[in-house]
């Protein structure tokens, strides 16, 4: 009986880990990361506004925004979503 309980406990732990992974935001592909100037051009908005949206997205924990060294990188979808909020 203890072997069955151990197996059930292991299965429950695996299911909990799978649920955690499913709830985690998906990481964008490397080719989706763009600099603010490119996003600004594509969306027809100012580069300074894109940087402000990047800052807002980083504070909110948006998976589509990051700061690498001193450079902002984001996805156009993340910035478009942030400006619609």
Secondary structure, 3 states (H helix, E strand, C coil): CHHHHHHHHHHHHHHHHHHHHHHCCCCCCHHHCECHHHHHHHHCCCHHHHHHHHHHHHHHCCCCEEEECCEEEECHHHHHHHHCC
